[in-house]
Amino acid sequence: MGNVRKSVQDKLIISVFFNARGDELEKSTIGMYRSLLLQLLERLPVLQCVFGSLGLTTWNCRDQQWAIESLKGLFELAVRNLEESFVACYIDALEECDEHQIRGMMLFFEQVGEIAVSGKFKFHACV
């Protein structure tokens, strides 16, 4: 059990749980990408440089309306900037989200996984 704890402590784990009874962000991939980005940025503040690509200096979640493509682009940039970090991303309760959105998310994470394989960083998505 000690080896498992040490292994988990050496990795960054981010997660999302869809909730069909929640507000719009809890049951959509827009909310998922926002949550995953926030978790990455809180744990790896060096990744805040990705907002420079949009001309942003801060991320104000309350006042900003985010398009899904912008969020996916930011997430991909963040993953590309992980360098030698290991990130495991757990996404649960997919049935609580629209099937079309889930299909798009699966394609996106497949692309991000391919980027990770070609880079020096490790990114795993478990859905």
N, C-alpha and C positions, 0 to 999 in steps of 0.2 A: 504494500500500500504506500510506503514511503517513496518508492520509485515513481509511482503514478502521480503523487502530489508534486514531486520535483519536476517531472515531465510537464505537468500542466502549468506550473509556475514559470517555466522557461518559455512559454508560448503566450501569445495574445489571443484571447478567446472573445469573440463578439457574437451576439445572438439576437434573434428576433422571433417572436411568437405572434402569429396573426390572430386576430380576435374579431370575428364577424359581428359580434354584439357591441363592439367598441365604436369609437368615432371613425371618421373616414380614413385617417392616417393609420389606424390600427388594423385596417382590413385592406390596405392597398400597398402596392410595391413602392409607391412614392414615399409612404411612411416608413417602409422597410429600409429603403436607401438612406433616408434622412437619419434614421436610428443607427444604422451601421456606420455611417460617416461620423456621426457624433461620438460613437463609442471609439472609433479609431482615433479621432482627434483628441479626445479626452486622455486616452492612454499613450498616444504618441504625438505630443504637441508639435514636433518637428514637421509633421505632415501638413500643418496649417499653410505651408507654402503653396499647396495645390490651389488655394483660393486666389492666388495671384494670377493664375491662368484666366480667371474671369474678371480680373481687375478689382477683386474684393480684398479688403483688408481684415474684415471680420465676417462672421456668419451670424446674422440675426434671424433665427428661425421664426420668430413671431411675425415679423414684418415682411418677410420674403416669400413670394410665391415661386416655387421651384418647379420647373418642367422636368419630366422624367429623364429626358436625354441629358440635361445639365447635371442631374444627380448621378447618372450612370457615368458620365464623363469625369466628374470629380472623384467618384469611387475608383474608377480605373486609374486615374492619375495618382491617387493615394496608394493604390496597390503597386504601381510602378515605382513609387518612391520608398517602398518598404526596405529596400536594400537587402540585407541578410536576415531580416526579421521573419518570424514564422507567425502567420495569422490563421486561425481556424474560425470559420464562420458557420454557425449553426442556425438553421431556419426551420421552424416547426409550425405545424398546423396549417399547411398549405391549402387544405380544403376550405379554410376560412377566407380565402382570397379568390377573386375572379380568375377563372381558368385561363383566360387569354393573357392576363397579367403574369400569371405563373409561368406560362410557356415562354413569354418574353424574358422573364427573369432567368429561367433555366438556360436559355441561349446565351444571355449575357454572362452568366457565371461560367459557362463553358468557355467563352472567349477569354475571360479573365484568367481562368485556369491555364489556358494555352500560353498567355502572356507570362504567367508565373513560371511555367516550365522553361520558357526560353530565357528567363532572367535569373538573378542570383537570390531571389527571395522565394519563400514558400507560402503559398496561399491555398487553403483547402476550404471548399464549401461543402457542407453536409446538409442536405435537404431531405 
